[in-house]
């Protein structure tokens, strides 16, 4: 491939502070990560084998001619466009991914990278050869194994390297605390690591009692926010099937719930979908938007890094593809049959984006939940969620368009909508 001069682009839309807006900052991160991976390999001189899940990923990519072709071309297309990836081949990329398996993100005021694997794949995934590649089910199954392996590290005690007050990388430093507000969460300042057993323990931290009171707990007509998340979209008259891959990314109910649950999806035809995205610094647990009985609770395995082609070469690190991800990405789906029969079933869809390792469901079918009860949580990574209502159920949504990229979150348990 011949190098060509890349035309200047507007800063990327980086919702939720999962990445810095600056491409230069992310490029520096990739180059630094690559250098550290090379240094570790040199120090060990081959004595430490590659993590088995990364070796399996490498074997898949090198052994499948179509996957090898697509990834090689996607890397080449990104480099040819002038982007600094930190790697030029599949082998080099695998070396960096292997290094990441024992990586816990530090805090940074200027260039925080919450999703390091997404940062590595940021440009190949939205190159012409990358779109089909990152939809491949076999590749995604192996990527999920890699992410779950990394989640195992993040769930263990060796992941607490940056759970301290040391600037600039400590998550308990004054700079980080200004973003997080740790005083509102359950932790013990007198204990080592504030009592958090792991990075994931810190990431899924819980609010203190009454930090997020439930709005109108005795009024079924008041529907609350299931997550601490900034409004992204509100769409009415949704269809059973729609072209979720086009520029407008309309919601396609059967694809969201899956064909196996087509009967469930049909209940919401003509209804409304509210979608919001979670910030890197926000609370990552899910709560019941209404009180009632859980009728469905299941996880749909899906893609990890697939973008909508309709968003073009610069999709903002999955941001602009959030509608599309509801139909294709790994997601947890919980349906609650509301105690108020006029509201009926409410669909709750919690979508794991980018480096999300797992969507953990706690409320199972048959359980009764009160409005505000915990339903589950995300273990690390970028996230978005939807609430889906039947036609003519909601009379008024509190958040109203236009929704701003830097808009404040609707607090979990806060008044989100009012039923008719």
N, C-alpha and C positions, 0 to 999 in steps of 0.2 A: 504493500500500500504506500502511496505517496502522501507525504505530509501536506496538509493545506492549512491556510490561516483561518482560525476560528473567528467568526464575527462576534463582536461583544454581545453579551446577553444581559437582560435584567437580572437582578439578584433573585435567587430561587425562593419560592414560597415555602417557608419552613414553619409549618404550624406546630404549636405545642412545645417549641424549644427542644425538640429531639436532636436537632443539629443547629449549628450556627448558619446564618444566612450566607456567609462568605464562602465561596467555592475555594478560595485560597486557604482558608482555615482547614477545610476538610481535606484538601490535597496535602497539606502539611501533616495532618494526622495520618493519612495513608502512608506517606513516605516515612514518617517516624516509626509507624507500626512495622513496616517492611524492614527497616533497618534493625529494629529490635529482634525481629524474627530471625534475621540473618546472623545477628550476633549470638543469639542463643544456640542456633545450629552450630556455629563455629566453636562455641564453648564446649558443647557436648560431644562434638566430633562424631556424630552419628550414634552415640551410645544410648541416647534416649529415643525410642521408636515413636513414630507418629501415632497419635491417638487412633484407636481402631476405627471409630466412626468417620474420621477424616480420611483415613486410608481407604475405607470403603467408598467414600465419596469420590476420591481420586480415581479409584479403580473403575467406578461407574463412568466417570467423565472420559477417561482415557480409553475405556473399552467399548463404549457405544459410539460408533462413527458419527451419527447425527448430532449427539450431544457435544462431542469433541469439536465438530465442525462449527456448530452454532456458538459455543463459548469462545473458541479461538477467534472466530470472526467478530464477535461482540467486543472482545478485548481489543482487537485490532482496530475496529471502527471507533472505539472511544479514544484510543491513543492517536489515531489518525486525525481525529477532530481536535487534538491538542490537550486532552485531559491527562493529568498526572495521576496514575493509578497506583504506583508503587510496585507494579508487577507487569510483566509482558507475556506471560505464559500461564497455562493451567498449573504447571508444577510450582511456579513461584507463588501463585495465588493459594495453592493448597498449603504451602509452608507458612503463610501468614495466618490462614484459617486455623492451622494446628496451634500456632502460638496463642491465638485468641481463646483457646479452650481453657486457659488458666488466667484470663484477663478480667479484671474487675474495673469498671470505669471510674476514674477519679472525677471530682468536681472541677469545673472550670468556669470562670466568669465570662470569658471571651470566646472560647471555642469548645464548649462541651459537646462530646459525641456520646449520646446515650445508646446508639445502635451501631456498634462498630462493624458488624458484618454488612449491614445495610450501607455503611459508608464505603466499604470495600467494593461493593457491587453497584454502587450508586449510578455509574454511567453505563457499564455493560448491560444492566437490566433494562435500560430504555434506549438502547441502540437497535437498529433494524433487526439484527440477528438475535437480540436478547428477548424479544417479546415472546416468541414461541418457546424458546429455551426455558424460561422461567414459568411457563404453564405446564411443562412436562410432568405428568404425575409421578413417574419413577424418580426423577430428580427431586421433586418436592418431598417425597417420602424420605429420601436420604437426607435432605436438608433439615427436615424435622428431627431426625435422629441426631444430627450434629447439634441443633439448637437444644434438644433435650439433654444431651451430654454436657453442654456448656451450662445449662440450668442446674445440673447436678453439682458442678463446681460452685456456681453462685448460691446454691443452697447449703453449702458447707462452710466450715469455720475458716478455711484458707482464703475465702473471698473477702475477708474483712479488712484488707490492706488499707483502704481509704476511709474506713469508719473511725475517724479521729478528728481532732480539732486543728490539725496542722495545715496551714495554708501553703500552697494554693489548692491542693487536691483533696483536702479533708472535707467530708460531708457534714461534719459538725463545726466547721469553721464559721466565723461570723458572716462571711460572704455567702456561704451556702445556706445558713440558717435564715438569712434575709429572704431567700427564695422559698424555703420550705416551711418555715414557722414550726420548728420541731416541738415547741412547747405545747402545741395542741394535740400531739400524738402521744400514745402510750410508750414511754421509755424511761430509763432510770439514769439520770446524769451521774450518779455515783458509781455505776458499774462500768466495767471495761466494755468498750464498744456500745455504751449506753444500754446494754442488755440485749442487743440484737444478735441472734445466733449466726447470722450470715448476711450476705448482700441482699438476697431475696427477702430475708426477714425484714431488713430495712426498707426495701422497695415496697413491700406489701404492708407497711406499718399501719396500725389501726388508730383511729381517732379516740381521744378520751371521751368518756360518757358526756353527752350533751354538747359536744363540740359542733355537731351537725344535727340539731333537733328536727324531728319529722314534722313537716307542715301539716296542720289540721289532721292529727292522727285519727280522729273519730268521724271524719267527713270523707266518705268514699268518693265523692265527686272531685275532690282535690287530688290530682295525680302528681307524684313527685319525681324528681330527677333520680335516675337509677345510678348515675355516676357523677363524679366531679368533672364536668366536661364542658367545653365551649361549643355553642351551637354551630353546626356546619350546614345543615340543609333541612328543609321542611317541604314535603311533597304530598299532595292529596290525589285521590282517585287513582291509586296504584293498581297495576294490572297483575294478572297471574303470570303472564309471560311478557317480557319487554326486552328491548335491545339494550341491555345494560352495558354493552361494550362501546356504545357510540358516545359522542362528545357530551351530551346532556346527562348520560348515565342514569336513565330512569330505573327505578327499583323493579326487580323481577321476582315476584313472590315465590314462585315454585323453585327458582334457582336458590333463593335465600334459604328456604326451609328444606330443600332437596325434594326430588321426585317421590321419594319414599313417603314423604309427609305432605303429599299434594292435597289431601283432605284438610289438613291443618292450614295450609297456605290459602285455600279457597275461602276460608272464613274471613280473610282480610281484604279480598278483592274489592276495589273501590274505596278502600280506607286511606289512612294517613300514616306516613313514616316521618319520624323525627330522628335526625342523626346529629351526633356531637362527637368531638374528638378530645382525647385526654392529653393533658400536658405531661411532660417528663417529670415535673415537680409535684404533680397532683397526686391525690389519693387514687389507688388502683383496685379498690374493691367495689363490687356491684351490690345494689340494694333493690328490694322489691318496690316497684313504682306504685303498686296497688296491693291491697290485702286480698287473699284468696287461696285457692288450692293449686299447687303446681301440677299440671297435666303432662307436660313434656319437659325433658331436660336431657340434652345430648350434645356432643361435640361433633362437628363436621370437619374432617381433615381436608385441607385445601392447600392453596398456594401460599408461599412465604414472601416472595419478592416480585409478584407479577403486577405490572402497570397496565393501564388502558392505553392501547396504541393511539386512540383518538386524542389523547392529551399531548401527543407529540414528543419530541426528543427531550424536552425539559419538564417532566411531570412533577417536579417539586418533591422528590423523595417519597412517593406514594400519596402525598397530600391531595393532589387533584384527582386521584383515582379512588377516593374513599367510597363513592357510590358503587363503583365497579367491584371493590373488594368485598362488599356484602354478599355477592353471589359466588365468589371464587376463593376467598381466603379462608384459612382455618378460623372457625368460629364456634362459640358456645351458644346454644339456643335454648331458652327457657320460656315456656308459655304458662301464664298464670290465669286461671279462670276466676275473675274478680268476684268478690262477695256481692257486689252490686250487679244484678243481672242485666241492667241497662248498659253497663260497660262491657260485660262479657269477657272473652279472652283477650289478653294483652300479650303480644309477642315481644320478647326481649332478646336482642341479638348482640352478643359481645364479640367483636372481631379482633383477632390477633393480627397485627400488622408488623411487618419487618422482623425484628429480632425477638418477638414474643416467643417464649419457650413453651408456654402452655396456658390454656384457658381452664381454670380449675372450678368445676361446679360443686357447690355444697348443698343446695336445695334440690332434692330429688322428687320424681313424680309421686304424688300421693300426699306430700307434705303440705300442711297449711302454713302460710306465711302471713305475718302482719305487714302492713305498709312500713317500709323502712328496714325490714329484716335483711340480713346479709344473704346474698344468693351465691356468691363466688368471688373470684379475683383473677387478675392477670399476673403471671409471673414474668416480670421484666419485659420491656420493649414498648414499641409504639402501639397505640390502641385507638379504636373508634367503636361507637355503639349505636344501636337503633332501638327505638320503641315503635311498635307497629299496632295500630288500632283499627277496629272495624269501621265501616262507613257510619258517619253521623254520630259517632260516640263523643268526640271532643268538640266542645263549643268554642274554646279559646285556648291558644298556646301563649304562654307568657313570653318566651323569646319570639321575636318577629324579625323577618328579613328587613334590610340586608344584614347578613352576618359578617362580621369583620374578622380578618385573619388573626388579629391580636385581641379579639374580644375576650372579656373576662368569662370564667367558667360559671355555669349554673351549678351552685353547690349541691352536693349529694343530699338527698332528702328535702330539698327546697321545692317550693311550688313550681311545677313545670307546665301543667295544663289543667283546665277545668272541664269536666264532663258536662254534657247537656243536661 
